[in-house]
Amino acid sequence: MNRLTAVGCSLLLLALPVLSGCSKEGRQKTESSRKEPTPRATPSSRVQTQTGEELFKQYCAPCHPDGGNVSDPRKNLHGSALKANHITKPEDIVRIMRNPISRMIRFDETTISDKDATAIADYVLSAFK
Ligand code: HEC
């Protein structure tokens, strides 16, 4: 009987971090789509990617949280949607930043430099498969 209780307890203990881990992640995601982005503590080995990620969070994430699209879900930033809309190269994404199709706001060079725009584009292409 004691042994059974012990087994039950340890199973519960094993399951707890998994459950709380999941709900925590879910909460972080909804928060990050609403609030100003805060720099991540996780270090990245590729500086370029980190810069693109930070810029993306600052300029694009409000409308494209996690590579989605809050106003037009079909025009999201995942590889399959981009390909369907003939967006395959970093230049294609930079072009959309400079000349958006309709509801997306325009980002000119004074807001996002060509270098930063390319960093964001590289990030989009590598982060959202
Ligand atoms: C104000 C909200 C908003 C912001 C901010 C925004 N976008 Fe968009 N984006 C849209 C909307 C809406 C569309 C759908 C096309 C349209 O209506 O212009 C779109 C479409 C796109 C597309 C085409 C996706 C596809 O599958 O066809 C790309 C690429 C894109 N955005 C990249 C970016 C990048 C990179 C940034 C940050 C520099 C950004 N967007 C910031 C709203 C936004």
Residues whose N, C-alpha, C, O or C-beta is under 5 A from the ligand:
A	BS01	HEC	Y59 C60 C63 S71 D72 R74 K75 N76 A81 L82 N85 I93 I96 M97 P100 I101 S102 R103 M104 I105 I120
